[in-house]
Amino acid sequence: DDWLDHLLLSSKSGTPSSFVDATAYLLVLHGWSKSRGKAAAPFKAEDWIVRLERHYEEEGRPERLRPTVDHYNAVIEAWASSQEAVSIVRAERWLNKLRDGLSIGGTDAIGKENNDNAAAAVTENDYATTTALLLPNIESYNLFLDACSKGHGKSNDILRNNAIKAEDTLKEMMEMQEERNGDGTNISPNTDSFNYVIRAWTRCRTDITMADKVMNVLRTMELYQRTGHDDVKANTISYCMAIDAWGTVAGIKSQGSLKRLKKQKTAKETISSHDTTPDNADFGTEELSKAESILDYMHNLYDSGDTDVMPTTDAYNTYVNAFTRTANEVNTKSPLAAEKVLRKMTAFHNDGLLDIQPDQRSYIHVMRAWGKVKRKNSGERAEWWLRNMWSEFEETGNTNVKPNVGAYLAVMEAYFHQSNAAKLESLLLELLEYENSGEDATLHANTAAFTFIIRGWLKHEDACTESDMGVGCDNALKWLDRLIDREEKGLPYASTSPELFTGIIKGGKTSAMSIHTTRVSKKVFKTVLEAFTEFRASRHIIEPNAYAWVLQVGLKALSSPTDSGGRTKLIRHLSKACIDDGFVSKSFVAALSNGPIWTKGWTADESKKMTMEVFGDWPLPKSWSRNVKRAGDLPSRVDMRRTRVQPEDWHVTRTEAEGLSQKR
């Protein structure tokens, strides 16, 4: 940019302008088209192509400044690499400028007018195409197809429309090839053109018709090849994407069947007690069979001497991943099928097919499949494969099978579903040991690993006995503190999230309020209060309900007569913090005015007294609830009323409480 700006400025100050030509502009345009990841790149490219058009007109359209198809292709490529929402619309806008040249050339009007979306995206920098004859080439169309296949857009409707646009463009290219055969215009689609369209359809990850669409394009590709178009030939990438499409659809059907089973009245019994597939469930068996058929077809083509199609590790990894997608609590046979494919890969490699060999991804897919079925032995089985990776690496030195953090996370996911916090902690400590050794940068404890251990201890809290109450939350907080320390030190892959703080606070509240006994360990309250304090001091926006949860736990933990002073101090300090932060909600007022009461200590009278002290003057100032977003969460005078009048006996043990409950 600076270089060309300097040349242009020099030309205006009297230096001969012949120093600046279309090639100089092309160098800058190529620079921006290759600047992937820079948000400004496509806008800069557009700015320079417009400046070239202006310069060309101002200089009287000299040949040295004539824009060429390469200039416009650079702009299309810049948009193809962009993550902007309008990237496809803008790329098509510049392709249409080249399409217009086809009509100007006196041929059939194959070029299309800008659609409504493209028209809406036109900016003040858009100028009419110069009179220079500009014709698109195969690169122009392929760059646009590339843009359509990048997966831009969050909704399936947008992705599907992009795929349809790509397929329509491919059909246009095929028609142009037939109509313009021999006139010097070469816009015949090639292998990349078809592969871009296939990739565009594979981006529609929630579309159950996606695999059929992919196969239609693949069959068209094979037919196009057989009709004498040597530039088109389905290759390994083409068939791998087809395998991926069938695996994705199989996963959609499998997860859909699981959701339907869970909605049934007997779903819980079905999921917990049946190892066989229910008759009314579809777990993608037919789709998996079609994916396997494509793999077999690739082997047949390779064996017949077709060097463009080769069964590779990537092809088999895509197939193994299909079983990971279909694995769930009911479809428990998927991990065994994935293991079978993994062993088959090893056998092929041993038989001389060196392009097929299990790597990190192969093992991770198998381990993740075990984690998703959530069986009692899932964690142990996943860890067995992890240790197998270490053994193979140590025996062969093959770095492709050396475990990375992804492998450890796959095992941790399996143990997480088993609520095995001890195993999760052991694996995280192992990662930290490798990290501290500094021998391998791929082995480090990242945010996901810490999240697993924190959530694992919270699951332990949910299932613990009264004697263990608070252990899970306490350990979760210890690991959260370590993650906070790592984040504050600026260590890579270390980042806290609001959910980790709220998980501990809510977990402590659930544990404290769900047990029969009215006696709550003050240790639980201490943990909850500490997590809440750290949450307020963090960079995150605090969860509004956290104030009410802390108050509920505190009132129960400090319910005895001997804790009156501490209880009053808690109410005043927590209420002030809630008011200052603007989070006074219906639940917070209700926790104080209508929560559990006891025969001694925190009684109905004490509750009314403190409620009136804090919230006695109505209406409350709006600033007190300024950060409460939902109208239904705003407090009202009705929330001050007490409807819960049955007191608890604060000294009753759990066993005694159960006896009293039976008598009642």
N, C-alpha and C positions, 0 to 999 in steps of 0.2 A: 504493500500500500504506500508506504513512505517513498519508496524508490520511484514508483510510477507518478505519484503526486509531484515529486521533485522534477521529473522530466516534463510533465505537463505545465508546471509553473515556469520552468525555464523557457519553454516554447512560447509562452505568453509574454515573456519579458524580452523577446527579441532573438533568442536562440532558435536556429532553424528547427521547425517542428517535425522534420523528417526523422528525428530520433525516435519519435513515438509512432508506432504502427499497431496493427491488430494483434501482432504476435506479443507485444508488450502487455496488452490487455489480457491475452490468453494466459500468459504466465501468472498473472495475479488471480485470474478466475480459477485456474488449476490449483493454485495455493489454497483458496477458500474451499474448493470442492473436496479437497483432501483433508480439510481441518475437521475431522470427525469429533463430535463431542462438544464443539463450540457452538453455543446457541446463536451467535451472531453470524455464523458462516453463510447461511443461505441469503440472509438479508444483505450482507456485504457483496455477495456474488451478484444479486439483483441490481444493487447500486452500480456496480462496475459495468454490467452489460448495458444498462440504461445510459451511462456516461459514454460508452463506446458508440451507441446509436446516435446520441447527440453530437458527439465529435465527428462522426461520419457525415452527418447532415450539414453541420456547420462548415466543414472543410470542402463542401461541394462534392461529396461522395467519391473521394479518391480510392483507387484500387487497394492501396496499402492499408486503408482503414476499413475495408469491407468486412463486416461480421460474417463468420462462417458457422457451419453447423457445430463445430467444435466448441465455439464460444457458448452456444445455447446448451449444448450437452453438459458443459461444466456447471451451468446453473441448475439443470435438472439433477445432476449428481449431488450437488450441495443440498438440494431439498430432499433427495432420497436418503441422505445420511442424517437428516434432521429429525428431532423428536417433536417438532411443532405440530399442533393439531391440524394446521392447514397445509402440511407438507405435501400431501398428495394433490390437493387442489392446486397449489402453486406449481408443482412439478408438471401437472397437466396443462396449466396455463402456458408454460414455455414450450411444451411439446406441441400445443395447438398453434403456436406461432410458426413452428416448422411445418406443421400439417398444412397451414395456409399456403405455404409455398407450392404444395402439390397442386392446389387449385389454380394458383397464378400461372403455373407452368402449362395450363391449357388442357390438363388431363381431367379425368372424371373427378368430381368433387368428393373425394374420399375423406378429406379433412373435415372435422366436425366443429360446429360452433361450440363455444364455451358453454357448459351447462350452468344451471342456476347457481350451484355452489361456487363454481369457478368465477362467475360474474360477480358474485358477492365478495370474492377475495381480491378482486382487482383493486389496486392501490393507485395513488396519484402518480406513482413512478412508472406506470404502464403506458407505453407509447405504441403507436401503430408500427407494424413491421416495416422495415425499410424496403425500398424497391429492389434491393439486392435479392436475387433468387435464392431462397434458402430451402433446402430439402432435407427432411429427416433421414437418418440412416438406421441401421440395425441397432447401433449403440444408443441412439436416442430412445427408441422403444424399450430396449432392455433396461435402461436406467430408470425409465418410468415404471416398468414392471417390478424392478427391484424395490422402488419406493412403495408400491402397492403390497409387496410381500414382507415388509419389515415389521408388520404387526403393530403399526401406529393406531392408537385408539383403545379405549378401555372396554367398551361395550361390544357384545358379539354382533350386534347389528352393524356397527361401523366396520368391524373386521370382515363381516360377510359382504358388505357393499364393496369393500376394497378388493376382495377376491373376485367378485362378479365383474368389477371394472377391469381387473387384470385379465380375466378370461375373455371379456369382450375385446380388449385390446389385442390379445393373441389372435382371435378370430379375424380382426381387422388386418393384421399382418399377413395371415394366410390368404385372405381374399386379395390383398394388394399384390402378393407374390404371383397369384394366378393371373390377375388382370394386367400386370405390368411386366410380365415375363419378356425379357429381351429389349426393354426400352432403356436399360442402363440404371434403373433404380433398383437397388438391392436392399429390400426390406424383408427378405425371407426369414422367418423365425429360425432360430437355432436351438441347440440343446438347452442353453441357459434360459431362453425365452420360456420354454415349457416348464423348466424347473422352478422358475420364479412364480409361475401361476400355481404350480403344485404347492409351493411353499406358502403362497398366499392363503390357500385353503387350509393348510395345516395350522395356520394361526387361529382358526375358528375353533378353539379348544372346547367349547360347550355346545357345538353344533353336531347333532347326532347324524346328520347327513354328510358330514365332512369327508368321511372315507369314500363314500360313493362318488363325491365330486372329484376327489383326487384320482380315483381309478378311471373316471371318464376322461380326465386330461391325460393320464398315462396311456390309456388305450389309443386316444387320438394321436399321441406322440409316436407310439409304435406303428400305427397305420400310416402316419405321415412319412416315417422313415422307409416303410416298405414301398411307398409310391415314388421312390427315386430321389428323395431329399436327403442327400448325404450329410448335410450339416446338422441333422437331427438324429439323435440316438439316445435312447434311455440308458442311463449309466447307474453306477452304484448309488449316487446321491438320490436319483429319482426313486429307486426301489426302497431305499432307506426311509425316505419320507412317506412312502406308501405304507410301510410297516408301522411307522409312527402313527399314521392316521388310523389304522385299524386298532392299534393299541389304545389310542385315545378314546375312540368310540367304545371299545370294550370297557374301559374305565368308567365312562359316563353311564353305561348300562349297569355296571356292577354297583356303583354308588347309588344309582337310582333305585335298584332293587333293595338295597340295604335301607334306604329311607322309607320305602313302602312297607318293609317288614317291621320297622320300628313303629310305624303308625298303627299297625294291627294290635288288637288287644293282647294277643299271645306273643307279641314280638319279643318281649323280654325273655320269656321262656325259650323261644326259638333260638335266640342269639346265644343264650348261656348254655344250652344243653344239647344242641344239635351240631354234629361235625359234618353232616351230609348237607348237600345243597337242597333247599326246599324246591318242590316241584314247580311252584309258581314264580321262581326267581330266575332272572336272566343275568348271569355274571360274565357276559361277553365271550362265551365259549366259541360261538361261530366266528366272531371277529378275530379271536386269537388263532383259530385254525387258518383263517385267510392270511394272517400275518406270517404264520409258519409256512404256508404254501409259497409265499413270495420269497422267503429265504431259500426254500428248496429250489425254486425256479432260478434264483441267482446262482446256486451251486451248479445247476444243469448248464446254464449259459457259460459259466466259467470253465466247466469241464469240457465244453465243446470248443473252447479256444477263444471265447469272447473276452478280450482283455479290458474292455470298458466296464464290465460288470464283474465285481469281485466281492465275494462274501468276506466281510471284514469284522474286526472287533466292534466297530461302531454299529454295524448292522445288527450284530447279536446283542449288543448292549441295548439297542432300541427295542429289541424283542423281549429281553429280560425285563426291561422297564414296564412293558405291557402287563406283566404279572404283578408288578408292584402297584400299578394303577388299579388292578382288579381285586387286590387283596383287601379284605375287611373281616369283621368279626364272624360273619357267616361263611364267607368264601375262604375257608382256612387252608385250602389245598394250594393256593397260589404260591406260597413260599417254597413248597416242595417242587412245584413245576419250575420255578425260577432256579432252584438248586440243580435240577436236572439239566437245564440249558447251560448253566455254568460249567458243569462237569463235561458236557458235550463240547464246549469251547476248548477245554483243556485237552480232550481227546483229539480234536481236529489239529491242534497245534502239535501234539506229539506225533501225529501221522504225517506232518510235513507242511500243513497249511499255516505258514508262519504269520500270515496276516490276521489270523484268528487266535487271540490269546486273552484270557481274562485280565482286566486291569482294575484300577481302583473303582471305576464306575460300576463294573460288573458286580464286584463284591458289595458295594454300597446298595445297589438295587436289591440284591438278595436280602441284605440285612434290614432294609427299610420295609420289605415285604413282610418279614417276620414281625416287625414292630406294628404294622397296621392290622395284623390279625388278632393281636392282643391275647395270645394264648399264655397259659401259665409258664410255658418253657420258651416264650419268644425271646426274652432277654438273654437267656443262656445260649440259645441257638445262634442269635446274632453275634454274641461275644465269641462263640466258637469260630465263626468265620473271621472275626477280627484277629484272633490269635493265629488263625491259619494264614492270614495275609502276612503277619509278622514272620511266621516260620518260613514261608516261601521267599520272602525278601532276604532273610538272613541266609538261606541256603543257596539262592541263585544270584543275589545282588540285583535283581530286577526292580528298578525304582518305580516301574509302572504299577506294581502291586504293593508298594510301601504304603501303609495306612496314613491317611491325612486326617485333618480335623473333621471332614465330612464323614469318614468311616466311624469315628468315635461318636459323632452326633447321631448316626443311625442306630448304634447300639444303645445310646442313652435314651433315644425315643422309645425303644422296646422296653427298657427297664422302667421308664416313666409310666407307661401304660400298666405296668405291673405294680406300681406304687412302691418300688424298691429304692428308697432314698439312699440306703447304705451303698448299693452298687453304683448309683449315680455319683455319689460323693467319691467313691474309689476311682471311677473313670476320670472325673474332673481333676483329682489330685495327680493322676497319671499324666494328664495333659499338661498340667502346671509344671510337673517335673521335666517333661520334654522341653517345654518352653524355657524354663530356667537354664537348661543345658545349652541352649542356643545352637544345637546341632542341625535342626531342621526348621525352617521358617513356616512350613506347612503344618507343623504340630504346635498349636497354641490354644490356649483357652479363650474362646471368643464369647460374645454376648449370648449366643444361643446355648452354649454349654452352661453358663451361669444361670440362664433362665430355666433350663431343665432341672438343675439341682434345687433352685429356689421353689419352683412349682412342685417338684417332687416332695420336698419337705412339707409343703402346704397340703398335698394329698395325704401325706402321713398324718397330719394334724386332723384331717377330716375323719380318718378311720381309727384314731387312737382311743385308748381307754382313758378313764378319768385320771388314773395315776400318771399317765403320760401327757396329760393336757398341757399344752404350751411348748412342748419339746419341738414339734414341727415348726411352729412360728419362730421360735427362738433360733433354731438352726437356719431357717430361711433368712432371717434378719442378719445373721453373721455372714452368710454368703453374699447378701445384698451389700453389706458394708464393704466387703472386699471388692465387689464390682464398682462401688462408688469410688473407692480409693484408686482403682485402676483408671477410671474415667477422669478423675481429677489430675492424675499424673500424665494424662494425654496418651496412654497406651493405645495402640491400634486395636481394633475389634473390641473395644470396651465402651458400652453405652447403656445407661439405665433407661427404663421406660416407666410411665405412670402405673402400668398394670402390675409391676413388681411391688410397688409400695402399697397399692390398694389391695393386692392379693394378701399381703401379710396382715393388714388392718382388718380386712373383711374375714379372713380366715380365723383370726383371734376372736373376733366378734361372734362368728358362727359357732366356734368351739365353746365359747363361754356361755352363750345363750341357749345352746341345744341340750346341755346335760341336765339331768334331773336335779342334781344337788344345787342348792342356792349358794353354796360356798365356791367362789371362784378364786383360783390362785392369783395373788397379786403379781406373780411373775408374768402371767399372761398379759395383765394390764400394763406392766412395765414395758413389755415387748411391743405391744400395740402403740403405746404412747411414744416410744422411741422411734418407731417406724413413721408415725404421724409427724413427729417433729422434723425428721429428716426429709419427709415429703414436702413440708412447707418450705424448707430451706433449699430444696432442689430447684432446678431450672424448669420443672414441669408445672403445668396447671393442675392444681389439686382437685381431686374428686370431691364434689359437694357433699356426698353422703358420708365421707370419711369423718367429718365432725360428729355426726350422729352416732356412728359406729364406736368411736372412741368414748363418747359419753355413755353409751349403753354398757360397754365393758367396765368402765370406771365406776359407774353407779352400782353395778353388781359386785365388783371386787371390793368396794369401800362401803358396803351396805350395813356393816355392823355398827353398833353404837360407839365403839371405841375409835372408829374412823371418821367421826363427824367432821373434825377439823380438816382433814385431808380431802374429804368429799366436797365440803363447801369451797375449799380453795380450787379444786378441780373445776367445779361448775363455773365459778367466776372467771377463772383464767381461760377456760375453753370457750366460754360464751363471748368473752371479749375478743378472742382471736377470730371466732366465727363472724362476729359483727364487723370487726376491722377488715376482714377479707371479703365481706359482702356475700357470705354464703349461708345466711340464716334461712333455713328451709322448713317445710312442713315436718319432715322427719326429725329435724333437730329439736324443734319445739315439742313434738310429741314424745321424744325420748326423755325429755325433762318432766313433762306434765302428765304423761299417761303411760309411763313404762312400769316395769315390775316394782312392787313395794313390799316391805317386810313388816313383821310385827314389831320389830325394834329397829332403831337406827334410821334407815331411809324409809320412812313411813309416808302415808298419804298426806299427812299434815306437813311434813318436811318438804315433800314434793311440791305441794301447793305454795308453800312459803317461798321456796327458791324460784319457782316459776314466776310468781308475782314480782319478785325482786328483779328478775332479768327482763321479763316480757310483760310487765304489768301495765304499761302505758300503751294503749292502742289508739289509732293505728300505728304500727311500727314504722319508723322511717324507711323510705324506699331504698335508701343507700345500704341498709343492712342486708338486703337481698338482691343487690344490683348484679351479682354474678350468677344468680339462679336463672337458668335459661328457660326451663319449661314452666308454663303458667300453672300447671297442675301441682308443681312442687312448691309454689309460694305459700307461706304460712297465712293462716287466718285465725280469727278469735275462737273458732270452733275447736281448733287444735289444742286449746288450753284446757278443754274439759277432760275430766277423768272418767273413763268408762270401765277401766280395769280396777276393780275394787277388792278382789281376793288377794290378801297379803300372803307372803311366804314367811316361813320361819327360818331366819338366816343361818341358824346353826345346824339345820338338818343335813345329815349325810345323804349320799346317793341311795344307799340301801334303804334308809328310813324313808326317803322321799318316794321310792318305788312302792313301799308298803302303804304309805298314806294315799298314794294315787289309786292303788287297788281298793282301799276302803272307800274312797270317795266314789 
